[in-house]
Amino acid sequence: MCYYEVLEVSKESSGSELKKAYRKLAMKYHPDRNPGDSKAEERFKIINEAYQVLSDDEKRQIYDRYGKEGLEGHGQG
């Protein structure tokens, strides 16, 4: 799973582009708009996770270099 693919943006996307994509997807998959839909709720959680990483410059650099494993403390050797 690639966070850029989750948010449907390119790696060169600016902060405002990320935010716009996040808001669009968050509205679409929000649990309040999809009551009882566990797939939409899971997708919403993944979208949130992706945005939390990519909207933070430091986390984004780590993610770009090491992937998700780098954020979990691996790959920084």
C-alpha angles and dihedrals in degrees: 000000000000117000091216090056091047090057092038094234135120125252089251094058117132124231092261092051090051091049093049092049091046094051092048093051094040091055091048096050101030111136091232090060093045106040113189094008105124093182091057090047092051091047089050090054092051091048090052092049091050093049093047089057101040096043091057110076095209095048090044092055091050091047093049091051103038106013124226091323089064090059090054091057099265128114097036100113 
